[in-house]
Amino acid sequence: MATKNKSSTRFFSNAQESYVADFLGMKRTSNSGASRFNCGDIISEDFLIECKCPMTERKSFSLKREWFEKNERERMDAQKPYSALCFQFEPNGENYFVVNERTFKILYENLQENN
């Protein structure tokens, strides 16, 4: 559900999730985080992505272990082989993706093969 309240966290989350889903050609999970049956914020055949964004610009962004643990549980529940955590330093800023070492190795090897 989209919100028009530009001072709410939901407004910024919706904007980030919609952008990332469109950019990657994936599907945004409707009402993500509101139900235990909806896994992740963005989903595709192979990936589950959790998005985190601030309401104001930051010089740093703390990543919490619980985010990764929850994302991993949801990845397994959704039977997806890969997951990532996506974050920004500012609203509507550049998105950064964090993956585990197994996923990074696969991405790296694929880049080496294609270059």
Summary of the structure (lengths in Angstrom):
residues: 115
radius of gyration: 14.4
end to end distance: 41.6
largest distance: 46.3
contacts: 308
relative contact order: 0.16
helix: 37%
strand: 18%
